[in-house]
Amino acid sequence: MAFGVFDMQLLQHVFSTEELRNIFCEQARVQKWYDFEAALALEQAELGIIPRAAAQEIAAKAKVEDVDLVAIGAEVRNVKHPLVPALRALSKLCRGDLGEYVHFGPTTQDVLDTGTMLQLKEAHAIFLRDLKEVGRLLYKLADEHRATPMTGRTHAVQALPITFGHKCAVWLSEVSRHYERFRQLEARVFVGSLVGAVGTQASYGDKAFELDARVMQRLGLGVADINWQPARDRFAEYANLIALAGGTFGKIGNEILNCERNEIDELEEPFNVGKVGSSTMPHKRNPSICENLVTLGRMVRPSAQAALEAMFVEHERDGAVWRMEWKALPESCMMMGAMLFQMKYVLSGLVVRPHHMLRNLKLLGGFLLSERVMFAIADKVGKQTAHELVYEASMRGLEGGMTFEQALFENARVRAALSDEELRAALDPATYIGFAPQIVDRVLQQQRALGWMD
């Protein structure tokens, strides 16, 4: 019976993906422990520490499908230890007394930390793949709409014209930095643990350093410079980078959501036949995926906070904080997978309405061009004076229900500074997008040069 949002058939797709659930499910968690034990045994045999027959038997039997997880769980509740029952189950699978060599030297946290790191690395490959796809989709939108004029808004209200491509290029640049951050942390974060009970490697004998290097090479992880059981910054860094990326995806979802409001109606997330917006209002086409991106973008932050809390380790090991990571890291990764999947879906079918963007540019009756008019007048009367003139005309027009053109034409000092032709030319919003297209081109060129989306 499922109780959590990551397990419920009705909700699991909202908070995770099948790929990520398969990485962080209970079976995968135990299999990673067994992968560690198999790698350790095989390399110990190569170094003459344990019999080769024992290592081969352990590696052959280290398969989670051959153990009873329900029975292991029951034993965990009895012995109050997260790993020992799984080790006992593996030992029992081995022929004769060969199971005596299972877990020959490591401490529990060696196994669990390295197993978690293997899970993170597997999830990491999916994140990189999907970040690239999000980047390609944003690149396409930015390129296609490099010169598509729309309203730029500051403090929630209309400010000046921009282009939709410029907005997408901002998102693309942000996502590219997240990709760079994920790549930069790989060597620093993806290391295993083979240090023993208090980090001195005393239980591994005189070949401890060589054994450490060989086991990690077999597992595809780096070798830590020193015990990191009391130093949880690696896991905290990863969870916080997920939160950082989640902030971007939540922001993008929220922006699309706001632009989908009927009163704005410039963007719309993909609509599929059969999608229902309301159980009582049949007309509704809700931005449900974008809403969920906002939800997930906010929810990964508490998980990152939990990973930060886990850094407060006492002495050489502290189970009170260690357990926090068991919840925070899988949940962070599953939500990250869901955000990337949903972001790809939204961007791949995003409906862009340039004609509505142009309509909204004219919504203020020309007041959106106050900056442009001000600088045109400034050439004649000076900037400060021009600001006062345009401010006076703007306030009079807004309060009097006039268009910006009407308000300006009623101001004698403005009329003296600008001809009718100059004034009307300055009030075309589509021609005041600055260097937005060129800026987009520069960003796209830089992203191509980086090559991260290839």
Backbone torsions as a table, in degrees:
resi	resn	phi	psi	omega
1	MET	NA	130.7	-178.0
2	ALA	-93.4	140.8	-180.0
3	PHE	-122.9	-27.1	-176.1
4	GLY	-97.9	161.4	-176.4
5	VAL	-67.3	-20.7	179.1
6	PHE	-82.4	-13.4	-176.7
7	ASP	-109.5	-28.0	-174.9
8	MET	-65.7	132.9	177.2
9	GLN	-59.8	-30.4	-177.8
10	LEU	-77.6	-23.0	-170.7
11	LEU	-125.9	-15.0	-170.5
12	GLN	-60.0	-32.3	-179.8
13	HIS	-70.2	-20.0	180.0
14	VAL	-76.7	-33.2	-173.0
15	PHE	-110.0	-5.2	-176.3
16	SER	-160.0	179.5	173.8
17	THR	-126.2	162.3	-179.7
18	GLU	-61.7	-38.8	178.4
19	GLU	-56.6	-48.0	-176.8
20	LEU	-73.6	-35.7	176.2
21	ARG	-62.4	-37.4	178.7
22	ASN	-66.1	-29.8	178.9
23	ILE	-75.8	-37.2	-172.7
24	PHE	-108.4	12.1	176.4
25	CYS	-71.8	167.9	-176.3
26	GLU	-61.9	-40.0	179.9
27	GLN	-62.3	-43.2	179.7
28	ALA	-66.7	-37.0	179.3
29	ARG	-60.7	-48.3	-179.6
30	VAL	-68.4	-37.1	178.9
31	GLN	-61.4	-37.3	177.4
32	LYS	-64.9	-35.9	174.9
33	TRP	-61.2	-45.3	-178.7
34	TYR	-67.7	-33.5	175.3
35	ASP	-60.9	-41.3	177.0
36	PHE	-61.9	-48.9	-177.3
37	GLU	-62.9	-38.4	178.9
38	ALA	-66.5	-46.2	179.7
39	ALA	-61.4	-43.0	179.4
40	LEU	-61.6	-47.7	-177.9
41	ALA	-63.0	-44.0	-179.1
42	LEU	-62.2	-41.9	-179.6
43	GLU	-75.1	-32.2	174.3
44	GLN	-64.6	-37.1	177.4
45	ALA	-65.8	-41.0	178.6
46	GLU	-60.6	-30.9	-179.3
47	LEU	-93.5	3.0	177.6
48	GLY	76.3	21.3	-177.6
49	ILE	-86.2	-37.3	176.3
50	ILE	-129.8	161.0	179.7
51	PRO	-61.7	143.1	179.9
52	ARG	-62.5	-37.2	179.8
53	ALA	-62.0	-38.6	178.4
54	ALA	-65.1	-44.2	-179.6
55	ALA	-62.4	-44.2	180.0
56	GLN	-64.1	-38.5	179.3
57	GLU	-68.1	-43.9	179.2
58	ILE	-61.4	-45.4	-178.9
59	ALA	-64.6	-37.1	-179.2
60	ALA	-69.9	-33.3	-175.0
61	LYS	-96.3	-1.6	-176.7
62	ALA	-80.9	64.3	-178.0
63	LYS	-126.9	121.0	-175.1
64	VAL	-63.3	-27.7	-178.4
65	GLU	-68.5	-12.7	-178.7
66	ASP	-96.9	2.8	178.0
67	VAL	-117.0	161.7	-178.3
68	ASP	-98.9	102.9	-177.3
69	LEU	-67.2	-31.6	177.6
70	VAL	-64.1	-44.4	178.4
71	ALA	-65.7	-39.2	177.9
72	ILE	-62.7	-42.5	178.9
73	GLY	-61.7	-40.9	178.3
74	ALA	-62.8	-39.5	179.8
75	GLU	-70.1	-34.7	176.3
76	VAL	-58.6	-42.8	179.2
77	ARG	-64.0	-29.4	-179.0
78	ASN	-81.4	-47.3	-174.8
79	VAL	-86.9	-12.1	178.4
80	LYS	62.8	33.5	179.6
81	HIS	-133.8	133.7	-172.8
82	PRO	-75.6	-19.2	-171.8
83	LEU	-116.4	-38.7	-172.1
84	VAL	-51.1	-45.4	179.2
85	PRO	-60.0	-35.7	177.1
86	ALA	-68.3	-35.0	176.9
87	LEU	-68.9	-41.4	178.0
88	ARG	-61.9	-40.2	179.4
89	ALA	-63.5	-40.5	178.1
90	LEU	-66.1	-42.5	-179.9
91	SER	-60.0	-39.8	-178.1
92	LYS	-67.6	-25.4	179.0
93	LEU	-73.6	-22.0	-175.1
94	CYS	-78.9	146.5	-179.9
95	ARG	-68.3	144.1	174.2
96	GLY	53.2	-130.9	-179.8
97	ASP	-102.4	15.8	-177.7
98	LEU	-67.3	-24.4	177.2
99	GLY	-67.2	-11.7	177.8
100	GLU	-63.4	-20.2	-176.2
101	TYR	-95.0	3.5	172.5
102	VAL	-66.1	135.6	175.0
103	HIS	61.9	47.4	-175.0
104	PHE	-87.6	82.4	176.0
105	GLY	124.0	-37.3	-174.0
106	PRO	-76.3	163.7	171.0
107	THR	-100.7	166.3	-175.9
108	THR	-54.6	-43.3	-174.7
109	GLN	-70.0	-25.8	171.6
110	ASP	-55.5	-47.2	-175.1
111	VAL	-71.1	-50.4	-175.0
112	LEU	-68.1	-41.2	179.3
113	ASP	-66.0	-44.1	180.0
114	THR	-66.6	-38.2	176.4
115	GLY	-61.3	-44.1	177.6
116	THR	-62.8	-39.8	179.4
117	MET	-64.6	-36.8	176.0
118	LEU	-64.1	-38.6	176.8
119	GLN	-65.1	-44.9	179.4
120	LEU	-59.7	-42.5	-178.0
121	LYS	-65.3	-36.7	177.4
122	GLU	-65.8	-43.4	177.2
123	ALA	-65.4	-36.8	-178.3
124	HIS	-56.7	-41.1	179.8
125	ALA	-62.7	-36.8	177.4
126	ILE	-68.3	-41.0	179.9
127	PHE	-61.9	-44.0	179.7
128	LEU	-62.4	-43.9	178.4
129	ARG	-58.3	-47.0	-175.9
130	ASP	-75.5	-31.9	174.4
131	LEU	-61.8	-39.6	177.0
132	LYS	-60.8	-43.7	-179.1
133	GLU	-66.4	-41.1	175.1
134	VAL	-59.8	-42.0	177.9
135	GLY	-60.9	-43.4	179.5
136	ARG	-63.7	-39.0	179.8
137	LEU	-67.6	-41.3	177.8
138	LEU	-66.7	-38.6	177.2
139	TYR	-58.4	-46.9	-179.4
140	LYS	-60.9	-44.5	179.5
141	LEU	-65.2	-43.0	-179.9
142	ALA	-62.9	-42.0	-179.4
143	ASP	-67.1	-45.0	-177.9
144	GLU	-65.3	-34.4	-174.2
145	HIS	-114.8	28.7	-178.5
146	ARG	-56.3	-32.1	-177.2
147	ALA	-119.8	16.7	178.4
148	THR	-79.9	107.8	-174.2
149	PRO	-71.7	142.2	175.0
150	MET	-150.9	171.5	-179.2
151	THR	-80.0	129.2	168.7
152	GLY	-89.7	136.5	-175.3
153	ARG	-121.7	135.6	172.6
154	THR	-127.9	143.6	-176.7
155	HIS	53.7	35.0	174.8
156	ALA	76.7	-5.1	-178.0
157	VAL	-121.1	165.7	-175.7
158	GLN	-63.3	138.5	-176.6
159	ALA	-122.4	-73.1	-179.8
160	LEU	-147.2	162.7	176.3
161	PRO	-68.8	143.2	169.4
162	ILE	-131.6	-164.1	168.7
163	THR	-123.3	153.4	177.5
164	PHE	-65.2	-33.5	176.4
165	GLY	-61.3	-35.8	178.2
166	HIS	-64.2	-42.3	178.3
167	LYS	-61.7	-44.0	-180.0
168	CYS	-66.8	-34.5	178.8
169	ALA	-67.5	-34.2	174.1
170	VAL	-61.1	-46.0	178.6
171	TRP	-62.1	-43.3	-179.1
172	LEU	-61.2	-45.6	179.7
173	SER	-60.4	-40.4	179.9
174	GLU	-65.4	-46.1	179.7
175	VAL	-63.4	-37.6	179.7
176	SER	-62.7	-34.8	177.8
177	ARG	-69.1	-35.7	175.7
178	HIS	-63.9	-42.9	177.9
179	TYR	-58.8	-44.2	179.2
180	GLU	-61.1	-41.8	179.4
181	ARG	-63.5	-42.0	179.3
182	PHE	-62.7	-38.9	178.9
183	ARG	-70.6	-37.9	-176.8
184	GLN	-66.6	-29.2	-176.5
185	LEU	-83.3	-8.9	-171.9
186	GLU	-55.6	-54.0	-178.1
187	ALA	-66.2	-31.4	-177.5
188	ARG	-77.3	-35.8	-171.6
189	VAL	-96.8	-43.3	-169.8
190	PHE	-82.6	74.1	175.9
191	VAL	-123.5	155.4	178.6
192	GLY	-99.4	-177.2	-179.1
193	SER	-130.4	123.2	176.3
194	LEU	-145.3	64.3	-169.7
195	VAL	-119.6	-10.7	179.8
196	GLY	83.9	-168.7	-166.6
197	ALA	-62.0	-40.2	-178.6
198	VAL	-127.0	14.1	173.6
199	GLY	94.8	4.0	-175.7
200	THR	-95.2	-5.1	-179.2
201	GLN	61.4	22.4	-177.0
202	ALA	-61.9	-33.2	-175.5
203	SER	-77.5	-5.9	-176.1
204	TYR	-97.7	-3.7	177.3
205	GLY	77.9	-168.7	-172.0
206	ASP	-75.9	-5.6	177.2
207	LYS	-105.4	22.6	-174.0
208	ALA	-57.8	-45.9	-176.7
209	PHE	-64.8	-43.8	180.0
210	GLU	-66.4	-40.4	178.9
211	LEU	-61.6	-44.5	178.9
212	ASP	-55.9	-49.1	-178.0
213	ALA	-63.4	-40.8	-176.8
214	ARG	-70.1	-42.7	180.0
215	VAL	-63.4	-44.9	-178.1
216	MET	-68.2	-34.7	176.3
217	GLN	-63.8	-41.0	178.9
218	ARG	-64.1	-36.4	-178.3
219	LEU	-84.9	-10.8	-179.1
220	GLY	79.7	27.5	179.0
221	LEU	-118.5	162.4	175.1
222	GLY	-82.6	166.7	178.1
223	VAL	-97.6	126.4	179.5
224	ALA	-73.0	146.1	179.9
225	ASP	-71.4	-26.8	-177.4
226	ILE	-160.2	163.9	179.3
227	ASN	-48.4	127.3	177.5
228	TRP	-115.5	14.6	174.8
229	GLN	-61.0	-37.3	175.5
230	PRO	-94.3	6.6	-177.2
231	ALA	-123.6	93.5	-169.6
232	ARG	-96.3	21.0	-175.8
233	ASP	-65.9	-27.9	-179.1
234	ARG	-64.2	-50.5	178.4
235	PHE	-64.4	-38.7	179.5
236	ALA	-64.5	-40.2	178.7
237	GLU	-61.7	-44.6	-177.2
238	TYR	-64.9	-45.9	-179.9
239	ALA	-63.3	-35.6	-179.2
240	ASN	-76.3	-28.7	173.9
241	LEU	-69.2	-37.1	174.2
242	ILE	-60.6	-43.0	178.5
243	ALA	-62.9	-37.7	179.3
244	LEU	-64.9	-47.4	177.2
245	ALA	-64.4	-37.1	177.7
246	GLY	-61.8	-33.1	175.9
247	GLY	-62.1	-38.9	178.1
248	THR	-67.4	-47.5	-177.4
249	PHE	-67.4	-37.3	176.0
250	GLY	-65.4	-38.8	177.8
251	LYS	-64.1	-44.4	179.0
252	ILE	-63.3	-44.4	177.7
253	GLY	-59.3	-41.1	-179.6
254	ASN	-67.8	-36.6	179.5
255	GLU	-66.6	-44.7	177.9
256	ILE	-63.5	-42.3	177.5
257	LEU	-55.6	-46.9	-179.3
258	ASN	-66.3	-37.7	179.5
259	CYS	-75.9	-8.4	176.9
260	GLU	-91.1	-8.5	177.2
261	ARG	-53.5	139.2	-177.0
262	ASN	-55.1	-35.3	-178.8
263	GLU	-69.2	-20.0	178.9
264	ILE	-106.1	-58.6	169.9
265	ASP	56.3	44.7	178.9
266	GLU	-98.1	-27.1	-179.0
267	LEU	-134.3	158.3	173.2
268	GLU	-151.0	132.0	174.8
269	GLU	-65.5	159.5	-176.8
270	PRO	-56.0	141.1	176.9
271	PHE	-115.5	131.5	176.2
272	ASN	-114.0	149.5	178.8
273	VAL	-59.9	127.9	-178.6
274	GLY	100.5	-12.7	178.0
275	LYS	-65.3	128.8	-176.0
276	VAL	-112.5	130.9	180.0
277	GLY	-94.0	-23.2	-176.3
278	SER	-157.5	146.3	176.7
279	SER	-79.3	-11.6	-176.9
280	THR	-126.7	-16.5	179.8
281	MET	-119.2	92.8	-172.0
282	PRO	-60.3	-20.7	-175.7
283	HIS	-78.5	-14.7	-169.3
284	LYS	-66.6	135.9	170.7
285	ARG	-124.8	82.0	-172.2
286	ASN	-75.9	146.0	174.3
287	PRO	-80.1	61.9	-170.1
288	SER	-67.0	-36.1	-179.8
289	ILE	-69.1	-42.1	178.2
290	CYS	-65.2	-37.5	175.0
291	GLU	-59.6	-40.3	-179.0
292	ASN	-69.2	-33.8	174.9
293	LEU	-61.4	-39.6	176.0
294	VAL	-62.7	-44.5	179.3
295	THR	-59.0	-51.4	-177.5
296	LEU	-65.8	-39.1	178.6
297	GLY	-59.7	-30.3	177.1
298	ARG	-84.4	-34.2	-174.1
299	MET	-74.6	-25.1	178.6
300	VAL	-71.2	-18.5	-179.4
301	ARG	-67.6	-44.8	175.5
302	PRO	-60.5	-34.4	176.8
303	SER	-66.0	-38.7	176.3
304	ALA	-64.9	-38.7	177.3
305	GLN	-62.7	-39.2	177.8
306	ALA	-62.9	-39.3	177.8
307	ALA	-65.3	-34.9	175.2
308	LEU	-67.1	-40.4	178.3
309	GLU	-61.6	-33.3	-178.8
310	ALA	-69.0	-8.7	177.0
311	MET	-74.7	-16.2	-178.2
312	PHE	-82.7	69.2	-177.0
313	VAL	-88.1	135.4	175.3
314	GLU	-96.0	131.0	177.3
315	HIS	58.6	-141.8	-173.0
316	GLU	-89.7	-13.1	175.5
317	ARG	-162.9	146.8	-176.1
318	ASP	-148.5	101.4	-178.2
319	GLY	-66.6	-22.0	-178.8
320	ALA	-65.1	-34.6	179.1
321	VAL	-95.6	-30.5	-179.0
322	TRP	-55.4	-42.2	-177.7
323	ARG	-63.7	-25.1	179.3
324	MET	-62.6	-35.5	-179.4
325	GLU	-67.9	-30.9	-179.3
326	TRP	-59.7	-29.8	177.8
327	LYS	-92.7	-45.8	-171.3
328	ALA	-66.6	-43.6	-173.5
329	LEU	-70.5	-49.1	176.9
330	PRO	-60.3	-41.4	-179.1
331	GLU	-65.8	-40.9	177.0
332	SER	-57.9	-47.5	-176.3
333	CYS	-68.1	-40.7	179.6
334	MET	-65.5	-39.5	177.5
335	MET	-69.0	-35.2	175.4
336	MET	-61.6	-44.0	177.4
337	GLY	-59.9	-41.1	179.1
338	ALA	-66.0	-42.2	179.6
339	MET	-61.1	-45.2	-179.2
340	LEU	-64.7	-43.4	178.9
341	PHE	-60.6	-46.5	-178.0
342	GLN	-71.1	-33.8	177.3
343	MET	-65.3	-41.5	176.9
344	LYS	-60.8	-42.9	-179.3
345	TYR	-61.8	-47.1	-177.6
346	VAL	-64.8	-47.9	-175.5
347	LEU	-69.7	-31.6	-177.4
348	SER	-70.4	-24.6	-179.8
349	GLY	-125.0	21.0	-177.1
350	LEU	-60.9	129.0	176.9
351	VAL	-89.8	121.9	179.4
352	VAL	-111.8	130.2	-176.2
353	ARG	-116.9	84.4	-178.7
354	PRO	-58.6	-34.2	-178.5
355	HIS	-68.3	-32.3	175.5
356	HIS	-73.9	-32.9	175.9
357	MET	-62.8	-43.1	178.8
358	LEU	-66.7	-38.7	177.3
359	ARG	-59.7	-43.5	-178.0
360	ASN	-71.2	-24.9	174.9
361	LEU	-63.7	-25.7	-178.4
362	LYS	-98.6	3.6	-173.6
363	LEU	-61.5	-35.1	-176.4
364	LEU	-87.5	6.3	178.0
365	GLY	67.6	31.5	176.1
366	GLY	99.8	-15.2	-177.3
367	PHE	-62.8	-19.1	177.8
368	LEU	-60.9	-20.2	-176.4
369	LEU	-98.5	20.4	-175.9
370	SER	-59.9	-38.4	-179.9
371	GLU	-62.8	-44.7	-178.2
372	ARG	-62.3	-44.9	179.6
373	VAL	-64.0	-41.0	-179.5
374	MET	-58.3	-45.3	-178.6
375	PHE	-71.8	-29.3	175.6
376	ALA	-65.3	-41.1	178.0
377	ILE	-72.3	-33.4	-177.3
378	ALA	-58.8	-30.5	178.2
379	ASP	-62.5	-21.4	-177.1
380	LYS	-101.8	-37.1	-171.3
381	VAL	-122.8	-3.6	-176.8
382	GLY	98.9	151.1	-172.5
383	LYS	-66.5	-47.0	-176.3
384	GLN	-64.3	-42.6	177.4
385	THR	-64.6	-41.5	179.1
386	ALA	-62.0	-40.2	178.5
387	HIS	-61.1	-43.5	-179.7
388	GLU	-64.2	-41.7	-179.8
389	LEU	-63.5	-46.5	-177.5
390	VAL	-71.3	-34.9	176.8
391	TYR	-63.1	-45.0	-178.9
392	GLU	-62.5	-44.8	179.8
393	ALA	-66.6	-38.5	-178.8
394	SER	-64.8	-48.5	-177.9
395	MET	-64.6	-38.5	179.0
396	ARG	-65.4	-42.6	-179.0
397	GLY	-69.0	-43.9	-179.4
398	LEU	-63.7	-41.4	-178.9
399	GLU	-77.3	-23.7	-177.8
400	GLY	-98.1	2.9	178.2
401	GLY	72.4	25.6	-179.5
402	MET	-98.1	161.9	169.6
403	THR	-76.4	165.3	179.0
404	PHE	-63.7	-39.3	179.7
405	GLU	-61.6	-43.9	179.1
406	GLN	-63.2	-43.2	-178.6
407	ALA	-64.6	-38.0	-180.0
408	LEU	-71.4	-39.8	-179.1
409	PHE	-66.2	-24.0	178.6
410	GLU	-80.5	-9.9	-178.0
411	ASN	-96.1	112.4	-174.4
412	ALA	-61.6	-37.3	-177.4
413	ARG	-69.8	-33.9	176.0
414	VAL	-68.0	-44.4	-179.8
415	ARG	-61.9	-32.1	179.5
416	ALA	-72.7	-27.3	-177.5
417	ALA	-87.0	-30.6	-175.9
418	LEU	-129.9	140.3	174.3
419	SER	-76.6	164.4	178.0
420	ASP	-57.8	-41.3	-178.5
421	GLU	-65.1	-44.1	179.8
422	GLU	-64.0	-38.6	-177.6
423	LEU	-68.3	-45.3	-179.3
424	ARG	-66.4	-36.4	178.5
425	ALA	-64.4	-34.3	-179.1
426	ALA	-73.2	-14.0	-175.4
427	LEU	-98.5	13.4	176.4
428	ASP	-91.9	107.4	-174.1
429	PRO	-65.8	-29.4	-177.6
430	ALA	-67.8	-16.6	-179.0
431	THR	-102.6	10.6	178.9
432	TYR	-125.2	60.0	177.3
433	ILE	-107.8	13.9	176.8
434	GLY	58.1	-138.4	179.5
435	PHE	-101.5	25.1	-176.7
436	ALA	-51.9	-48.8	179.9
437	PRO	-60.9	-40.1	-179.9
438	GLN	-68.6	-35.7	177.0
439	ILE	-64.9	-42.0	176.8
440	VAL	-59.9	-46.2	179.5
441	ASP	-58.0	-40.5	-179.9
442	ARG	-64.3	-43.3	178.9
443	VAL	-63.6	-44.6	-179.4
444	LEU	-63.2	-39.5	177.5
445	GLN	-63.3	-42.9	179.1
446	GLN	-63.7	-40.7	-179.6
447	GLN	-67.4	-38.3	176.1
448	ARG	-63.0	-41.3	-179.2
449	ALA	-64.5	-36.8	178.8
450	LEU	-67.0	-31.4	174.7
451	GLY	72.0	11.8	-172.9
452	TRP	-73.2	-18.0	-178.3
453	MET	-91.9	-3.0	-177.9
454	ASP	-67.1	NA	NA
